[in-house]
Amino acid sequence: MDYIHDLRKEIGPRKIILNCAGALIIRDGRILFQRRTDNGRWGLIGGLLEMNETYQQAALREIREETGLEVRLDHFLGIFHNHNMVWSNGDAAHVISAMFTATIVSGEPRIDEESYELRFFGKEEIPELFAVDHIAALEAYFRGVRRPMLQENVYKAND
């Protein structure tokens, strides 16, 4: 996250393009959601890519950091846009999110500093979500979208 903090120091809250990755973590037909500490609202698990990270690597890292879970990414749902994301501090972005479905391999959900609460919801119980890209990913999932996993190249930085 240092990259984004450094960038924001230079440009302030101006709108930028940010890449994110996340997943619908499924257990017993229910989806795991996070009530976030930055806005008090519900969303899917995921976050910003770090420098030289792929979408899949970012999704796995964010899930581990925010929930303590180890997961397997099963399907690629698609790329979803939030053209007008604004955080509580005024930072603005066009967020491009790669979203996956995931199955828990090990662990039990536990909150971190980014979460007030983690909870599984069935389709009829899902709370209002804060981000349009999360809403679009959820709609794709319920329409039955299940794409093969991305074949991402892994960038090797020259040290």
Summary of the structure (lengths in Angstrom):
residues: 159
radius of gyration: 15.2
end to end distance: 19.6
largest distance: 50.2
contacts: 466
relative contact order: 0.25
helix: 23%
strand: 42%
